[in-house]
Amino acid sequence: MLKIRKATPGDAPSIAAFQVKMALETEQLSLDEPTVAMGVEAVFKDPSKGNYFLAESGDRIVASLLITHEWSDWRNSDVWWIQSVYVIPGYRRQGVFKKLYTYIKDLAVEQDIAGLRLYVATENNRAKQTYESLGMNSEHYAFYEWMRK
């Protein structure tokens, strides 16, 4: 049975480990583990930075994601960004992200959030298919960035 819940500070080590794995897997990027750990802990110390949510199977954390906030003056409401999604390999393609997404979307509706957004690596076709199957689209915007190395 899969359970979705808001993460607590005690979950930080698992979340940080997921982020290190995700970066290596999706971008072949080796992250500095202490920096990632501090980054995850910063979210728990300052909830304005965001909120983590987890999927658990029994007492095992099998997935996590981060919600951050963007103010939309057009809508006079927040837009939530889904970030840092990670599902452990043995639980992929089993509806884990769908259950997390549904939970987040229901929260967004309850809290009168304007919408949900996320970004995905351009070559990650499997993820794109998943997001589209949940009713998300990429029709309106292209994503650009500048990142300090």
C-alpha positions in Angstrom: 0.0 0.0 0.0 1.4 3.3 -1.0 1.1 6.3 1.4 1.7 9.9 0.5 2.8 12.3 3.2 4.5 15.6 3.8 8.2 15.1 4.7 9.6 15.9 8.1 13.2 17.0 9.0 14.0 13.3 9.9 13.5 12.5 6.2 16.2 14.9 5.0 19.0 12.2 4.6 16.8 10.1 2.4 15.7 13.1 0.3 19.3 14.3 -0.1 20.4 10.8 -1.2 17.6 10.7 -3.8 18.8 14.1 -5.2 22.4 12.9 -5.5 21.2 9.8 -7.4 18.8 11.7 -9.6 21.5 14.2 -10.7 23.8 11.4 -11.6 21.1 9.4 -13.4 19.5 12.3 -15.3 22.4 14.7 -16.0 25.5 12.6 -15.3 26.3 15.2 -12.7 28.1 14.3 -9.4 26.7 16.6 -6.8 28.6 17.6 -3.6 26.7 15.5 -1.0 27.3 18.0 2.0 26.0 20.8 -0.2 22.9 18.8 -1.1 22.3 17.9 2.5 22.5 21.5 3.5 20.1 22.5 0.7 17.5 19.9 1.7 17.8 20.9 5.4 17.4 24.6 4.4 13.9 23.8 3.1 12.9 22.4 6.5 14.4 25.4 8.3 12.6 27.9 6.1 9.3 26.6 4.8 9.0 29.6 2.4 11.5 27.8 0.3 9.1 24.9 -0.3 7.8 21.6 1.0 8.9 18.0 0.3 6.4 15.2 -0.1 7.1 11.5 0.0 5.6 8.2 -1.1 6.1 5.3 1.2 5.6 1.6 0.7 5.3 0.1 4.2 8.0 1.9 6.1 10.2 2.5 3.1 10.5 5.9 1.3 10.2 5.1 -2.4 9.8 8.6 -3.9 10.0 12.3 -3.1 9.3 15.6 -4.7 9.7 19.2 -3.8 7.1 21.9 -4.2 8.3 25.5 -4.5 6.2 28.6 -5.0 6.0 31.2 -7.7 3.8 34.2 -7.3 1.5 34.9 -10.3 0.4 38.5 -10.5 -1.7 37.5 -13.5 -3.7 35.2 -11.4 -3.2 36.8 -8.0 -2.3 33.4 -6.7 0.6 31.0 -6.2 1.7 28.6 -8.8 3.4 25.5 -7.5 6.5 24.1 -9.1 7.1 20.4 -8.9 10.8 19.8 -8.6 13.4 17.3 -7.5 11.2 14.3 -8.4 12.8 10.9 -7.7 11.3 7.5 -7.7 13.6 4.6 -6.8 14.1 2.2 -9.7 12.1 -0.7 -8.4 9.0 1.4 -8.1 9.0 3.2 -11.4 6.2 2.7 -14.0 3.9 1.6 -11.2 1.9 4.7 -10.7 4.0 6.2 -7.8 4.5 9.6 -9.4 0.8 9.6 -10.5 -0.2 9.1 -6.9 2.1 11.9 -5.7 0.9 14.2 -8.4 -2.7 13.5 -7.6 -2.1 14.2 -4.0 -0.4 17.5 -4.8 -3.0 18.5 -7.3 -5.8 17.9 -4.8 -3.9 20.1 -2.2 -3.5 22.8 -4.9 -7.3 22.8 -5.5 -8.1 22.9 -1.8 -5.7 25.8 -1.3 -6.9 27.7 -4.4 -3.4 27.5 -6.1 -3.5 28.8 -9.7 -1.7 25.7 -11.2 1.2 23.3 -11.2 4.3 23.5 -13.3 7.4 21.5 -13.7 10.4 21.3 -16.0 11.8 18.2 -17.6 15.0 17.4 -19.5 14.3 17.7 -23.2 15.5 14.1 -23.9 13.5 12.5 -21.1 10.6 11.2 -23.2 9.4 8.8 -20.7 8.8 11.5 -18.1 7.2 13.7 -20.8 4.7 10.9 -21.6 3.9 10.5 -17.9 3.2 14.2 -17.4 1.1 14.4 -20.6 -0.9 11.4 -19.4 -1.8 13.3 -16.3 -3.2 16.2 -18.3 -0.2 18.5 -18.2 1.1 20.2 -21.4 4.1 22.1 -22.7 2.2 24.2 -25.2 2.7 27.7 -23.7 6.3 28.1 -22.6 9.9 27.1 -23.4 12.3 27.0 -20.4 15.5 28.9 -20.4 18.1 29.2 -17.7 21.4 30.6 -16.7 23.2 28.6 -14.0 26.4 29.4 -12.3 28.7 26.4 -12.5 
